[in-house]
Amino acid sequence: MGWFDSIFKKLNLSRNPEKEFTVILTNEFVRVEHPKRKTERIRWDEIEEIRLINTDSGPYEPDVWLALIGKDGGCLIPNGCEGYDRVYAIVSEYKDFNFRNVIQSMGTTDNAQFLLWKK
């Protein structure tokens, strides 16, 4: 696999781009940091909608995102980054969370959005 690793290094590609994201959870908010993106933050009580967003950007960029959407902004959390599972565990407990759309999203490789919950 040495030749494979050298290709990634020459092209400056990461085999796991999700590792560059940092998710911070508190009792009040979720914050997502990345060295090349604007920091995003949303308070738990400001979340009005939750979606899974699938893109065709993988494998060199994250291709499945958990979107926490509020009236004045939100956070995009890539599937596979540290902290994703903790956020998902919390929001999947919301009343009327749509698990069928989660399953549908995981079977999709096209650009698509799946509504999981709406206030």
Buried (B, 14 or more C-beta within 10 A) or exposed (E): EEEEEEEEEEEEEEEEBBEBBBBEEEEEBBBBBBEEEEEBBBEBEBBBBBBBBBBEEBEEEBBBBBBBBBEEEBBBBBBBBEBBEEBBEEBBEBEEBBEEBBEBBEEBEEEEBBEBBEE
